[in-house]
Amino acid sequence: MFPKVWSASHTPGNALVYLNVYDLPPMNGFMYWAGLGIFHTGVEVHGVEYVFGAHDYPSSGVFEVEPRQCPGFMFKKSIFMGTTCLDSLQVREFMELQSVNYSGDTYHLIMKNCNHFCKEICHKMTGNSDSKMGEPTCFTELNSCSIIPLFAHATSIATSILIYN
């Protein structure tokens, strides 16, 4: 399903898992003055980033990108979510299994977007509870913010609004 990507580190038990957060320019330029922003998220592990986006077909909406290089977005920051004992091949197999639950035509702006995907994947990979994530659409470590799904990018990739506390 996914093209083979090899990581420099194949050692089990030490793979760092990051939540990568992206700005959605130029919208954020207009919203920062109000303490808001629109963001997209992806999960990075073993030198590969996995993201979920929408399309009109019943095939996987999960795809790989270069870490911190998701097309159409401007990288903002990475948040350490924990570690996984899965090696790079096991992560690939895990993502392929999870992707059946995230077909492109099941994407929903409020009920099933990139943030839902990231929350589930981070939890399953690290075993950590929601210590760094709030409700299904919230990642609370970004300066104590709440993420509320609101807009979709022109490419139909999920985005969210952050309201800074």
Phi, psi and omega in degrees: 000305179264146174294151182292128175233125182257135179265153176291335182246118176250012184282120178295152173088352184234012182282124179279141179244126181238146168264116178265132184244136183236142169284155174246082181288151001268004184301320183296330178301328181275343187254342182302326181300334180263004181080020181243165174196156179249128187225155174241150180230154175213163180251127180250130175206141180053037176075015178230140176250134180248132181225161179239131179217169185265149167202176188270010187245154181280025176258172187305138173259004178269132178217164181259144172221165172296137180306134177065023182228033183296123183301136177089358183230159178250119182302135180249303180196161174249141178240123179292125183253344181143195178236162177232148177272359180283136173279178187297323178291321178293323176297316179301313179298317178301313180296321178297320177294317181292330185295339178294338177272358184228060175284153185300328181277359176261356178302135176222132186305324183253323188268336185204088182233192183299328181288322175298315179302309182297319179299312181295314182296313180300317180297313182291325183282323185263338185078358179284143174286196185278036183297330180248000180232144178263231179298171186309333181250018184239134169237109193271356183283343181289082180053043181052058183247165172246139178254126180236118180300135183215317186236161171242140178290160181304333179272009178068018175275139186300142175223171180212162176258134175256131175249113182282133179274000000 
